[in-house]
Amino acid sequence: MTTKAPVVFIHGLWLHATGWANWLQLFESAGYEPIAPGYPGDAASVQETRAHPERLAGLGIEDLTAAYAKVIAALPARPVVIGHSLGGLIAQKLLAQGTAAAAIAVNPGQIKGVLRIPLVQLRSGSAALSRPGNRRRAISLNAKQFRFGFGNTLSAAESQDLFDRWTIPGPGRPAFEVATSNVRRTSAAAVDTRRDDRGPLLLVAGGADHIVPPVVVKAAYDLYTPSRATTDYHVFPGRGHSMVLDHGWRDVAEHSLNWLNRQGF
C-alpha cells in the first residue's frame, strides 16, 4: 500500500480534466494516488461539456478554489496539488491556505502583485476580455485562438489535434479577475506569498508561452522571496502553454516527480 501523499490535478481554462490522463498514469505508476476532478459544471466528457457551456458560466476563482478545497477535505491526507494555467493559480491559493501539503504550478495564471502584463498575454486573453458581458458567460476558443495561445510551438497538425481532443468552454469571470487584480483593493487572484509555514512550491514556465510568458512566472516567484518556505522556479526553453499535454508532456511530468521526491513526497 502506498505511503505517498494523494495528488490532485487542477486543469486550467479551456482544457478538460481528462487531458491529465498521461500524468495520472505516470504518477500512479510512481506510487501516488492521483485524481483529476473537473470544475463544477464540467461533465465527464469533453463532448458533453461542450454541449452545456451554461453550466460553467459565472464561476470565479474563489468558487473554483472552494470546490477543490471541498474535494481535498474528503481525502485521507493533505495532497500535493498540481495545477496548469488557472489551475496553477488555484494550486498556489490552496497551498497558501494550508489546504495542500505541496504545490506545483505549471504555466500558472497571474497572481495579484505581478505588475507586468506583456502584450502577447493580453492578446491571448482577448477571447474572454473582448466583451464585458463575457464575465458572466462561458467562452470557447476557436482553433486559431488555440493555435496562438496554446499551440504556437507545435506543428499545425498537433495543435489542431489537441484542440479537437481536449478543448472545452471556460468561465470568463476568472480572466477578468486576473486582469483587474492590481487595481482592486481585494482580489480573488491574491495569494499570501509571505507565509513561512506553507509547504514547498514549484513554479514552472514555458520559455515560449504566449498566455503566461516566463517573465510573469518569474515575477510571481520573486513575490515569494520574503517567505522562508521552499519556492523553486524552472523554465522549459522553447515550450508553450500546451506543455502539460503535447508531445513533450513527459519532460514536465518527470521533472515534477523528481522535484517531489527531493521534497520528501
KEKOL-552166 format. One line per 5 residues: number of its first residue (from 1); their letters; for each residue z, x, y of N, C-alpha, C. Coordinates in steps of 0.001 Angstrom, whole numbers. Last residue first. Example, Ala and Ser with C-alpha at 12.3 -4.5 7.8 and 13.67 -1.06 7.14 Angstrom:
2
2> SA> 7080:12850:-2250:7140:13670:-1060:7870:12900:30  7800:13190:-5690:7800:12300:-4500:7800:13200:-3300;
REM end
This chain:
265
265> FGQRN> -817:8184:13865:-1085:6806:13436:-1988:6793:12196  -430:10625:15113:511:10208:14080:340:8785:13614  -2290:11647:16769:-1170:10955:17408:-142:10440:16400  -4176:12541:15014:-3423:13543:15785:-2213:12925:16473  -5164:10087:14137:-4440:10942:13192:-3614:11998:13938;
260> LWNLS> -6476:9264:16477:-5321:8512:15972:-4500:9346:14988  -8538:11189:16539:-7541:11141:17618:-6296:10389:17156  -9952:10478:14259:-9339:11801:14341:-8264:11840:15414  -10844:7894:15002:-9973:8095:13842:-9248:9431:13911  -12491:8563:17192:-11334:7690:17377:-10342:7849:16229;
255> HEAVD> -14454:10052:15935:-13643:10683:16976:-12370:9869:17201  -15493:8018:14341:-14791:9132:13700:-13963:9916:14712  -16633:6335:16314:-15589:5832:15428:-14803:6971:14784  -18569:7972:17467:-17483:7441:18296:-16321:6989:17420  -20209:8477:15269:-19660:9589:16051:-18445:9130:16853;
250> RWGHD> -21017:5915:14458:-20065:6661:13631:-19455:7846:14387  -22947:4999:16276:-21595:4425:16309:-20577:5280:15567  -25610:5619:16681:-24622:6693:16767:-23184:6220:16744  -27128:3295:16644:-27268:4221:15518:-26238:5345:15534  -24661:1036:18137:-26016:1533:17911:-26018:2583:16804;
245> LVMSH> -22033:257:18644:-22766:-438:17584:-24187:58:17376  -20864:1730:20633:-19993:1291:19545:-20764:613:18415  -22807:2257:22581:-22490:3300:21612:-21493:2885:20537  -24007:862:24611:-24144:313:23256:-23523:1201:22195  -23932:2229:26938:-22903:1208:26746:-22940:609:25340;
240> GRGPF> -24945:5580:25866:-24910:4424:26744:-23846:3416:26347  -24880:9177:25936:-24671:7905:25250:-24526:6773:26260  -24992:11675:27104:-26234:11007:26773:-26099:9662:26093  -21882:12848:25776:-23053:13035:26652:-24260:12253:26150  -19012:11246:25633:-20127:11499:24730:-21389:11623:25583;
235> VHYDT> -15895:12354:26797:-17230:11871:27144:-18200:12218:26025  -12451:11493:26882:-13559:12149:26185:-14874:11508:26607  -9009:11865:27509:-10313:11430:28026:-11397:12201:27292  -5627:10707:27055:-6736:11626:26803:-8053:10994:27248  -2268:10611:27607:-3524:9993:28013:-4626:11027:27841;
230> TARSP> 1071:10168:26734:-194:10808:26368:-1376:9977:26842  3327:9805:29538:2809:9406:28234:1448:10059:27987  3963:10315:32092:4226:11408:31145:3781:11039:29727  1906:9327:34844:2603:8989:33609:2789:10223:32728  289:10177:36957:1748:10142:37144:2537:9864:35868;
225> TYLDY> -2384:9903:35806:-1755:11216:35994:-247:11145:36204  -3815:7590:35637:-2709:7746:34694:-1950:9064:34882  -5917:7884:37352:-4834:6989:37765:-3614:7111:36856  -7665:9442:35873:-6893:10089:36940:-5743:9213:37423  -8836:7453:34273:-7989:8497:33663:-7104:9163:34718;
220> AAKVV> -10353:6179:36227:-9256:5462:35579:-8290:6457:34937  -12165:8215:36742:-11293:7766:37820:-10110:6973:37267  -13467:8316:34270:-12673:9470:34706:-11726:9077:35832  -14750:5840:34362:-13751:6084:33327:-12863:7271:33707  -16465:6297:36548:-15497:5197:36597:-14384:5417:35571;
215> VPPVI> -18051:8373:35682:-17241:8579:36879:-16176:7494:37004  -19496:7277:33531:-18344:8144:33262:-17477:8415:34484  -20207:3757:34164:-20547:5177:34197:-19314:6059:34005  -20569:1007:32732:-19338:1719:33109:-19633:3215:33086  -23343:437:32655:-22379:-588:33027:-21061:29:33473;
210> HDAGG> -24735:2749:31915:-25090:2076:33152:-24043:1059:33605  -23957:5838:30483:-23623:4407:30529:-23970:3824:31889  -24302:8440:29796:-25440:7763:30417:-25215:6258:30514  -21925:9254:28606:-22456:10021:29730:-23610:9379:30453  -19377:7007:27962:-20730:7402:27605:-21379:8069:28798;
205> AVLLL> -15878:7652:27396:-17009:7311:28256:-18318:7720:27607  -12673:6639:26520:-13925:7217:26033:-15074:6716:26898  -9266:7272:26518:-10361:6678:27282:-11646:7399:26905  -6426:6715:24666:-7665:7487:24718:-8709:6680:25474  -2924:6800:24793:-4156:6135:25221:-5301:7124:25217;
200> PGRDD> 289:6243:23206:-844:7074:23622:-2108:6260:23894  2675:3782:24563:2064:4597:23527:880:5387:24046  5053:4024:27338:4000:3381:26540:3509:4325:25451  6861:5104:29067:7349:4696:27753:6311:3955:26925  5942:5585:31581:6180:6750:30740:6492:6367:29296;
195> RRTDV> 3565:3966:33649:4627:3853:32645:4725:5121:31796  1490:3899:35430:2565:4872:35665:3652:4862:34596  -369:1914:35303:-780:3237:34815:328:4284:34926  -575:-1260:34712:501:-344:35098:207:1028:34499  -3512:-2721:35922:-2836:-2142:34764:-1753:-1210:35290;
190> AAAST> -5446:-5467:37117:-4417:-4459:37347:-3783:-4017:36028  -7178:-7535:36882:-7659:-6236:36403:-6643:-5127:36624  -6047:-9650:38133:-5990:-9668:36674:-6453:-8342:36084  -4217:-8757:41050:-5488:-8857:40341:-5255:-8851:38849  -2945:-9071:44340:-2715:-9097:42897:-4048:-9333:42209;
185> RRVNS> -4440:-8596:46651:-3090:-8047:46511:-2669:-7992:45046  -7840:-7597:46551:-6827:-8625:46332:-5471:-7966:46106  -9678:-5670:46549:-9488:-6357:47827:-8479:-7493:47694  -9945:-4704:44003:-9362:-3814:45009:-9190:-4454:46379  -11173:-6763:42515:-9797:-6345:42220:-9158:-5536:43334;
180> TAVEF> -13682:-7829:42511:-12854:-8083:43696:-11437:-7529:43561  -14772:-7116:40054:-15485:-6745:41274:-14629:-6898:42525  -12971:-8281:38211:-13091:-6829:38309:-13700:-6427:39648  -13438:-10992:38702:-12075:-10452:38827:-12095:-8933:38957  -16144:-11227:38116:-15690:-11446:39490:-14292:-10864:39702;
175> APRGP> -16023:-10746:35377:-16845:-9880:36222:-16447:-10013:37685  -14381:-12877:34415:-13887:-11501:34433:-14702:-10553:35306  -16164:-15233:34771:-14975:-15001:35604:-14479:-13552:35582  -18180:-15677:32935:-18483:-14965:34169:-17269:-14542:34954  -18007:-15156:29424:-17480:-15828:30606:-17752:-15002:31865;
170> GPITW> -21141:-14704:27723:-19830:-14194:28105:-19321:-14930:29323  -23203:-15441:24860:-22783:-15678:26241:-21399:-15078:26491  -24156:-12597:22786:-23677:-13966:22953:-23396:-14195:24437  -25858:-10285:20645:-25513:-10788:21975:-25147:-12271:21958  -26600:-9325:18081:-25196:-9342:18474:-24875:-10011:19805;
165> RDFLD> -29367:-9358:17355:-28329:-9496:16342:-26951:-9829:16893  -30948:-9014:19622:-31188:-10153:18741:-30011:-10412:17800  -29907:-6583:20651:-29882:-7813:21446:-30008:-9043:20547  -30556:-4848:18593:-29144:-5102:18909:-28989:-6381:19710  -33385:-5001:18793:-32704:-5364:17558:-31235:-5687:17816;
160> QSEAA> -33862:-3997:21335:-34210:-5385:21034:-33490:-5863:19782  -33010:-1348:20957:-32367:-2196:21957:-32630:-3670:21668  -34857:-506:19035:-33441:-605:18681:-32690:-1486:19675  -37272:-664:20519:-37112:-1434:19283:-35637:-1588:18915  -36941:1116:22604:-37117:-299:22916:-36866:-1164:21687;
155> SLTNG> -34321:3459:21849:-35718:3041:21807:-35785:1563:22150  -31624:3994:24227:-32183:3682:22914:-33688:3469:22999  -30389:4143:26605:-30578:5413:25899:-31259:5230:24548  -30186:1491:27444:-31005:2417:28238:-31222:3762:27565  -28885:-783:26435:-29808:-23:25586:-30643:1011:26291;
150> FGFRF> -27184:-1991:28400:-26669:-1506:27121:-27591:-494:26452  -28624:-2476:30822:-27184:-2292:30810:-26638:-1635:29562  -31391:-2610:30177:-30913:-1780:31279:-29424:-1470:31140  -31374:-4334:27942:-32010:-3009:27845:-31516:-2082:28959  -30230:-6625:29017:-29533:-5886:27971:-30076:-4467:27853;
145> QKANL> -32258:-7396:30770:-30942:-7034:31305:-30139:-6236:30286  -34256:-7959:28883:-34471:-6935:29903:-33148:-6477:30489  -33177:-10066:27387:-33459:-8794:26727:-33657:-7660:27729  -30534:-11617:29331:-31831:-11620:28665:-32103:-10215:28129  -27138:-12670:28854:-28100:-11658:29282:-29442:-11955:28633;
140> SIARR> -25414:-15635:29875:-26107:-14856:28847:-27004:-13813:29505  -22246:-16848:30888:-23540:-16279:31257:-24121:-15504:30076  -20328:-19652:31533:-20595:-18582:30572:-22035:-18142:30772  -18784:-20373:34769:-19735:-20578:33675:-19650:-19446:32644  -17388:-19869:37009:-16902:-20979:36179:-17789:-21225:34960;
135> RNGPR> -18789:-17852:38207:-17376:-17623:37909:-16845:-18681:36938  -21220:-18796:38942:-21122:-18191:37609:-19686:-17876:37221  -21155:-19562:41559:-20837:-20572:40553:-20705:-20014:39155  -22130:-17318:42947:-20683:-17597:42929:-20283:-18593:41843  -24533:-15307:41353:-24242:-16623:41911:-22744:-16894:41836;
130> SLAAS> -24525:-12676:40444:-25624:-13103:41309:-25370:-14451:41976  -22701:-11764:38603:-22289:-11788:40004:-23335:-12379:40938  -23919:-11749:36074:-22787:-12633:36327:-22532:-12825:37817  -26039:-9984:36516:-26265:-11213:35763:-25149:-12217:36019  -25066:-7695:37743:-25683:-8714:38582:-25937:-10025:37846;
125> GSRLQ> -24005:-5507:36538:-23192:-6710:36566:-23823:-7876:37286  -25944:-3589:36953:-25683:-4017:35588:-24885:-5319:35559  -25732:-3207:39701:-26953:-3786:39156:-26723:-4320:37754  -23208:-2001:39766:-23409:-3291:40421:-24661:-3981:39900  -23809:379:38442:-22862:-562:37846:-23011:-1944:38466;
120> VLPIR> -25504:1605:40204:-26037:1253:38893:-25119:256:38202  -23800:2145:42329:-24823:1119:42485:-25386:676:41144  -20338:2584:41380:-21712:3066:41528:-22706:1918:41610  -17498:2188:42966:-18332:1353:42115:-19780:1795:42303  -14385:3632:43397:-15823:3872:43441:-16559:2967:42466;
115> LVGKI> -11713:3087:42947:-12330:2663:44200:-13839:2765:44209  -9521:1825:40827:-10713:2674:40785:-11602:2235:41937  -7764:-229:41264:-7389:1094:41743:-8505:2107:41660  -8106:-2124:38321:-7755:-2106:39738:-7287:-711:40138  -10560:-876:35979:-9255:-1398:36329:-9031:-1315:37838;
110> QGPNV> -13609:-1662:34446:-12957:-1001:35566:-11627:-1665:35918  -13849:-1520:30886:-14030:-2210:32151:-13153:-1608:33235  -14600:1473:29009:-13695:397:29421:-14041:-206:30773  -15927:2856:26825:-16683:2287:27954:-15864:1194:28652  -13107:2184:24900:-14456:2761:24879:-15305:2064:25939;
105> AIAAA> -9871:2905:24481:-10726:2094:25345:-12076:2787:25471  -7256:2649:22311:-8490:3381:22557:-9406:2451:23331  -3699:2768:22116:-4943:2102:22514:-6071:3106:22668  -636:1858:20459:-1576:2860:20961:-2857:2130:21300  886:-410:20130:1522:889:19916:668:2039:20428;
100> ATGQA> 1021:-3283:22321:326:-2397:21382:1046:-1064:21285  2785:-4357:24132:2347:-5195:23017:1680:-4373:21929  3411:-3069:26434:4223:-2768:25262:3856:-3586:24045  1781:-3334:28567:2774:-4391:28378:3723:-4105:27215  39:-1244:28190:986:-1156:29298:2090:-2199:29179;
95> LLKQA> -1449:-2305:26026:-654:-1090:25866:418:-994:26943  -2686:-4488:27236:-1787:-4710:26104:-899:-3498:25863  -4254:-3144:29147:-3220:-4079:29575:-2203:-4324:28452  -5983:-1693:27488:-5069:-982:28381:-3940:-1888:28863  -7358:-3822:26277:-6568:-2907:25455:-5565:-2137:26310;
90> ILGGL> -8721:-4858:28483:-7678:-5666:27844:-6778:-4787:26976  -10510:-2737:28876:-9558:-3086:29931:-8399:-3884:29333  -11902:-2932:26479:-11170:-1711:26782:-10169:-1908:27904  -13141:-5397:26704:-12111:-5231:25691:-11293:-3968:25898  -15090:-4776:28538:-13966:-5601:28978:-12820:-5522:27978;
85> SHGIV> -15678:-2019:26507:-16069:-2649:27759:-14906:-3478:28313  -13766:-2378:23577:-15016:-1919:24166:-15295:-2706:25431  -10659:-1320:22159:-11476:-2245:22912:-12713:-1595:23480  -8208:-1296:19883:-9429:-571:20222:-10366:-1555:20895  -4786:-884:19330:-5844:-1757:19832:-7024:-891:20270;
80> VPRAP> -2495:-621:16710:-3428:116:17565:-4464:-906:18043  215:-3064:16704:-1014:-2421:16242:-1529:-1357:17200  3465:-3602:15530:2617:-3400:16708:1383:-2607:16307  3462:-5515:12454:3888:-4386:13285:2983:-4299:14507  2490:-7823:11295:3770:-7293:10820:4312:-6133:11646;
75> LAAIV> 1240:-10279:13686:1078:-9124:12802:2431:-8563:12394  1553:-12200:15593:1592:-12647:14199:1454:-11496:13202  1155:-10932:17981:2506:-11401:17680:2652:-11841:16224  -1609:-10606:18089:-766:-9449:17745:634:-9890:17345  -2410:-13143:18954:-2846:-12637:17645:-1922:-11516:17178;
70> KAYAA> -1209:-13069:21481:-784:-14080:20504:-1196:-13670:19096  -2671:-11075:22703:-1232:-10881:22518:-682:-11865:21490  -5134:-12336:22828:-4967:-11216:21900:-3498:-10892:21680  -4502:-14278:24768:-4994:-14689:23451:-4829:-13571:22432  -3800:-12741:26980:-2782:-13582:26342:-3207:-14003:24944;
65> TLDEI> -6308:-11640:27565:-5188:-10770:27207:-4105:-11557:26487  -7715:-13964:28232:-8122:-13182:27063:-6996:-12260:26607  -6349:-14782:30537:-6493:-15693:29395:-6796:-14910:28115  -6717:-12575:32201:-5372:-12909:31743:-5410:-13859:30548  -9513:-12697:32613:-8904:-11540:31956:-7522:-11864:31415;
60> GLGAL> -10631:-16107:31947:-10420:-14924:32756:-9731:-13817:31970  -12957:-18676:31240:-11947:-17748:30733:-11863:-16514:31625  -15096:-20240:32120:-13841:-20260:32869:-12775:-19315:32382  -16647:-20870:28989:-16681:-20990:30448:-15273:-20995:31036  -16748:-20974:26302:-16280:-19725:26902:-16144:-19815:28415;
55> REPHA> -17840:-23384:25658:-16510:-23084:25113:-15907:-21815:25710  -20408:-23365:26618:-19392:-24064:27409:-17977:-23779:26912  -22083:-22276:24706:-21553:-21397:25751:-20431:-22051:26561  -22990:-22914:21920:-21912:-23596:22644:-21302:-22677:23713  -24920:-21369:20742:-25199:-22796:20864:-24164:-23537:21704;
50> RTEQV> -23810:-18874:20552:-24906:-19077:21498:-25154:-20564:21750  -22056:-19424:18464:-21516:-19098:19779:-22580:-19283:20853  -23836:-19774:16362:-23048:-20918:16818:-22447:-20652:18197  -24920:-17157:16175:-25786:-18303:16434:-24994:-19500:16964  -22764:-15490:15538:-23496:-15297:16794:-24261:-16565:17153;
45> SAADG> -19950:-17243:14075:-21249:-16587:14020:-21839:-16426:15420  -17552:-18432:14697:-17555:-17404:13659:-18862:-16622:13623  -17352:-18679:18335:-17482:-19225:16983:-17552:-18078:15981  -15173:-18293:21054:-16159:-17675:20173:-16172:-18423:18839  -12935:-19592:22020:-14247:-20172:22295:-15368:-19523:21525;
40> PYGPA> -11156:-16697:22579:-11053:-18152:22456:-12399:-18768:22858  -12993:-13925:21123:-12378:-14596:22261:-12095:-16055:21903  -12286:-12808:17716:-13112:-13059:18887:-12313:-13644:20025  -10701:-10134:15914:-10750:-11532:16357:-11618:-11687:17606  -10881:-8039:13708:-11675:-8125:14938:-11773:-9593:15359;
35> IPEYG> -8638:-5802:12009:-9176:-7135:12249:-9948:-7106:13563  -7642:-3389:9506:-8255:-3766:10778:-8685:-5228:10812  -5494:-1494:8259:-5749:-2915:8027:-6324:-3488:9321  -6371:1823:7025:-5855:874:8015:-6131:-559:7556  -7570:3613:5312:-6221:3160:5014:-5604:2210:6021;
30> ASEFL> -10186:4234:5591:-9234:5273:6003:-7782:4813:5848  -11454:1912:4981:-11565:2997:4004:-10614:4143:4319  -10922:553:7345:-10298:97:6112:-10346:1186:5051  -12558:1975:9079:-11106:2042:9256:-10373:1552:8015  -15116:1289:8059:-14678:2682:8122:-13162:2783:8231;
25> QLWNA> -15140:-1524:8347:-15300:-926:7023:-14786:515:7014  -14859:-1759:11125:-13886:-2369:10224:-13941:-1725:8846  -17192:-475:12017:-15877:95:12320:-14817:-461:11368  -19132:-2301:11145:-19131:-930:10628:-17786:-252:10854  -18402:-4663:12640:-18400:-4630:11169:-18339:-3209:10604;
20> WGTAH> -18344:-5334:15293:-17413:-4287:14847:-17483:-4052:13338  -19925:-7535:15680:-20527:-6234:15951:-19640:-5065:15556  -18362:-9735:15485:-18906:-9222:14233:-19672:-7908:14427  -17838:-10461:18119:-16846:-9655:17409:-17375:-9078:16101  -20745:-10127:20217:-19908:-10878:19292:-18984:-9942:18525;
15> LWLGH> -21137:-9373:23654:-21276:-8952:22265:-20305:-9721:21397  -20597:-10241:26237:-21973:-10334:25755:-22190:-9798:24349  -17765:-8210:26958:-18665:-9295:27328:-20031:-9116:26667  -16267:-6677:24016:-16499:-6868:25439:-17407:-8050:25702  -13717:-7044:21437:-15082:-6872:21922:-15163:-7099:23433;
10> IFVVP> -11225:-5320:19949:-11461:-6302:21007:-12851:-6065:21585  -9438:-4861:16941:-10625:-4551:17724:-10894:-5684:18709  -6429:-3678:15842:-7080:-4869:16393:-8239:-4419:17270  -4798:-2443:13050:-5754:-2139:14114:-6428:-3429:14538  -1495:-1613:11849:-2648:-2500:11942:-3542:-2065:13106;
5> AKTTM> -603:1752:10860:-485:610:11764:-1688:-322:11614  -87:2667:7389:-666:2854:8712:-559:1578:9533  626:2470:4879:1746:2565:5821:1234:2740:7240  -807:529:2218:-939:1347:3408:328:1340:4245  0:849:-1200:0:0:0:0:879:1243;
REM end
